[in-house]
Amino acid sequence: MPYLLNICMRYFEIAPTKPPTAQQARLTSLKQRAEIAKQAVDAERKAQQIARAQQRIQKINVAQKNYSFSS
């Protein structure tokens, strides 16, 4: 039996789907690009936050070193 069908499968899971219309494909593409852009913005914000935090840590470390040398 090369082709077994799961008894619990519903019709829409095995039925062939029609290709999307040009308008549907365009909307899907736009939604995907918007999501990717949103993720890129979030990643850039996080990267900038990390960079600012690292600069603050570096300033604190320099200030502590300068304080310990002057004491």
C-alpha angles and dihedrals in degrees: 000000000000094000118052122175121208107239092218095054116115125225096255090055093060102027116102113253124226117241112256120260118251090260093049091048091050092050092048091049092049092049091050093048091048091052092048091049091049091052091048091052091049091049092049092050091051091048091052091048090052091048092051091048091050090051090051091050091049092051091050092049092049091048091050092049091049091049093049092049093049094049 
